[in-house]
Amino acid sequence: MTRVRTRQIRSDDELQLFFDRLALDYRDQHGDSEKLLRYRLSVIRHLIGETSRHTLLEIGCGTGIHLYALADQFERLIGTDFSPGMIEQAKAILARRADGDKITVAVDRAEHLATISDAAVDVVLCVGAFEHMTGQAAVLGQVRRVLKPRGSFVCLTPNGDYVWYRRCAPLLGVETRHLSSDRFVTLPLIHELLTGAGLELSDSGHWTFIPRGDVGPALSLFLTTMDWVGRCTGLPAFRGGLYFKAVKPGAPSL
């Protein structure tokens, strides 16, 4: 049986080292990677909608799998990650791409975004990384700073109100966090964080995230069935993923 063992993180250096090591063999742990990527991209494209598509910034971009898949929809794309190992792998992929001249990646913490100018991007994207960011309020403050007026922040993250995380796993004595610093957010917490950052929530909902790679076959089937019930009944506590879109107030740039 696959079991998550929560790794104790005592410093930013330990956190960076974890992701540097993960970058060497980075792949989706929860199922068919291509199928899951196509599904996530469908959710992302729906949320982006008709937003101006000049510049996209992905924070916590990892090896760039979502960034590169969206390359045909933006004039310029930027990826940042605080892990040098992840950015090294992203650059290796970038070097093999024909459209690499419009894509840049850089080591940069989402809490700082020192490489990004004020009001420089139309869309900020974050997929499966927000839960690992230790300064979530600071991250959203930076998101607001770098977005153009009426620009959008699109985020896919685990659902902190997921009944598996809140009830079932604790009763079974099963750990659910890979890192002690992980923080699964709930929709009320998202409201609070966005309000504090001066961003306006414009859309939210639940997406299919089933942590199959963290459990054995029996529990994987249980979680898959739970997600099906959640989709059919509209019960958010049965859905493993939370998505939201927030907008920076102001008149759009001309």
C-alpha positions in Angstrom: 0.0 0.0 0.0 1.2 3.5 -0.9 1.3 5.8 2.2 2.1 9.4 2.5 4.8 10.2 5.2 4.7 13.8 6.1 8.3 15.2 5.7 9.1 17.8 8.4 10.2 21.1 6.9 12.1 23.3 9.3 13.5 25.9 6.8 13.2 27.3 3.3 16.4 25.6 2.4 14.8 22.2 3.3 11.8 23.1 1.3 13.8 24.0 -1.8 16.0 20.9 -1.5 12.8 18.7 -1.5 11.6 20.2 -4.8 15.1 20.2 -6.3 15.3 16.5 -5.7 11.8 16.0 -7.0 12.6 17.8 -10.2 15.1 15.0 -11.3 12.2 12.6 -11.9 9.1 14.8 -11.9 5.9 13.2 -13.1 2.2 13.0 -12.1 1.7 10.5 -9.3 -2.1 10.3 -9.5 -2.8 8.6 -12.8 -2.3 8.9 -16.5 -0.2 12.1 -16.8 -1.4 13.0 -20.3 -5.1 12.5 -19.5 -4.8 14.4 -16.3 -3.0 17.3 -18.0 -5.6 17.6 -20.7 -8.3 17.7 -18.0 -6.6 20.4 -16.0 -6.0 22.4 -19.1 -9.7 22.3 -19.9 -10.5 23.8 -16.5 -7.7 26.4 -16.8 -8.9 27.5 -20.3 -12.5 27.8 -19.1 -11.4 30.0 -16.2 -9.1 32.2 -18.3 -12.0 32.8 -20.7 -11.8 35.9 -22.8 -9.3 37.7 -20.6 -6.6 39.6 -22.5 -4.0 37.1 -23.6 -0.9 39.1 -24.1 1.2 37.9 -21.1 0.8 34.8 -18.9 2.8 34.3 -15.7 2.8 30.9 -14.0 4.0 30.9 -10.4 5.3 27.6 -9.0 5.6 26.5 -12.6 7.7 23.4 -11.8 9.1 21.9 -15.1 6.6 24.1 -17.1 4.1 21.5 -18.3 1.1 23.8 -18.0 3.0 26.8 -19.2 4.2 25.2 -22.4 0.8 23.7 -23.1 -0.7 27.2 -23.1 2.0 28.7 -25.3 -0.2 29.0 -28.4 -2.7 31.2 -26.6 -0.4 34.0 -25.4 2.1 36.3 -27.0 4.5 36.1 -24.1 4.8 33.5 -21.3 6.8 33.6 -18.1 7.4 30.8 -15.6 8.8 31.2 -12.1 9.6 28.7 -9.4 11.7 28.9 -6.2 13.4 25.6 -7.0 16.5 25.9 -9.2 16.2 22.2 -9.9 12.7 22.7 -11.4 13.8 25.7 -13.5 16.8 23.7 -14.7 14.5 21.0 -16.0 12.1 23.6 -17.5 15.0 25.2 -19.4 16.0 21.8 -20.8 12.5 21.4 -22.2 12.4 25.0 -23.4 15.6 24.5 -25.4 13.9 21.8 -27.5 10.8 24.0 -28.3 10.4 26.0 -31.6 8.4 28.7 -29.8 11.1 29.2 -27.1 11.7 32.8 -28.0 8.5 33.9 -26.4 8.9 31.9 -23.2 11.1 32.7 -20.3 11.6 30.8 -17.0 13.4 32.0 -13.9 14.1 31.1 -10.2 11.9 33.5 -8.2 9.9 33.0 -5.0 6.2 33.6 -5.5 6.2 35.6 -2.2 8.7 38.1 -3.9 8.5 37.9 -7.7 11.5 40.1 -7.9 11.9 39.4 -11.6 8.4 40.7 -12.5 7.5 44.4 -13.0 4.4 46.1 -11.6 1.2 45.7 -13.7 3.1 43.6 -16.3 0.9 40.5 -16.9 -2.7 39.7 -17.9 -3.0 36.3 -16.2 -1.2 34.8 -13.3 -1.6 31.0 -13.1 -0.9 28.6 -10.2 -1.6 24.9 -10.5 -0.9 22.5 -7.7 1.6 24.8 -6.0 -0.4 27.3 -3.8 -0.7 24.7 -1.1 3.1 24.4 -0.9 3.7 28.2 -0.6 4.4 29.1 3.0 3.5 32.8 2.7 0.1 32.6 0.9 -0.9 36.2 1.9 2.4 37.5 0.6 1.9 35.5 -2.7 -1.5 37.1 -3.3 0.0 40.5 -2.6 2.6 40.0 -5.3 -0.1 38.6 -7.7 -2.0 41.9 -7.3 1.1 43.9 -7.8 2.2 42.2 -11.1 -1.3 42.0 -12.6 -2.6 44.7 -15.0 -5.9 46.2 -13.9 -8.7 43.7 -14.6 -6.1 41.0 -14.9 -6.9 37.6 -13.6 -5.4 35.1 -11.1 -6.4 31.5 -11.9 -5.6 28.8 -9.3 -6.1 25.1 -9.0 -5.3 23.6 -5.6 -6.5 20.8 -3.2 -9.7 21.4 -1.4 -9.1 22.0 2.3 -12.7 21.0 3.0 -12.4 17.6 1.3 -13.9 15.1 3.6 -11.0 12.7 3.0 -8.6 15.3 4.4 -10.8 16.5 7.2 -12.6 13.3 8.4 -11.7 10.0 6.8 -7.9 10.1 6.8 -7.6 11.3 10.4 -9.9 8.5 11.5 -7.8 6.0 9.6 -4.6 7.4 10.9 -3.5 8.2 7.3 -1.3 11.2 6.6 -2.3 13.5 3.8 0.4 16.2 3.6 3.7 15.5 1.9 5.3 18.3 3.7 4.7 19.7 7.2 4.5 23.2 5.7 1.7 22.3 3.3 -1.5 24.3 3.8 -4.7 23.1 2.1 -7.0 26.1 1.7 -10.8 26.3 2.0 -13.1 28.6 0.1 -13.7 30.8 3.2 -10.0 31.2 3.7 -9.6 32.1 0.0 -12.2 34.8 0.4 -10.2 36.1 3.4 -6.8 36.0 1.7 -8.1 37.6 -1.5 -9.9 40.4 0.4 -6.6 41.1 2.3 -4.7 41.3 -1.0 -7.2 43.6 -2.7 -8.4 41.0 -5.2 -12.0 40.3 -6.1 -13.2 36.7 -6.4 -15.0 36.2 -9.7 -15.4 32.4 -10.0 -14.9 29.3 -7.8 -15.8 25.7 -7.8 -14.4 22.2 -7.6 -12.4 20.1 -9.9 -11.6 16.4 -9.9 -8.4 15.8 -7.9 -8.1 12.3 -6.6 -4.8 11.7 -4.7 -4.5 8.1 -6.0 -0.7 8.2 -5.6 -1.0 8.8 -1.9 -3.2 5.7 -1.1 -3.5 2.0 -2.0 -5.9 0.5 -4.5 -8.8 0.1 -2.2 -8.7 3.6 -0.9 -8.1 4.9 -4.5 -11.4 3.2 -5.5 -13.1 4.7 -2.5 -11.9 8.2 -3.4 -12.8 7.8 -7.0 -16.4 6.8 -6.0 -16.6 9.7 -3.6 -15.6 12.1 -6.4 -18.3 10.6 -8.7 -20.9 11.1 -6.0 -19.7 14.6 -5.4 -20.0 15.5 -9.1 -23.5 13.9 -9.3 -24.9 15.5 -6.1 -23.0 18.7 -6.0 -21.5 18.0 -2.6 -18.3 20.0 -2.5 -16.9 18.1 0.5 -16.6 15.0 -1.7 -14.4 16.8 -4.3 -10.7 16.8 -3.8 -9.9 19.9 -5.8 -10.8 23.6 -5.4 -10.4 26.2 -8.2 -10.9 29.9 -8.1 -10.4 33.0 -10.3 -9.8 36.4 -8.9 -9.6 39.8 -10.6 -7.5 42.9 -9.9 -9.8 45.9 -9.6 -9.4 48.9 -11.9 -10.0 50.1 -15.4 -8.5 47.8 -18.0 -5.3 48.9 -19.8 -5.7 50.2 -23.3 
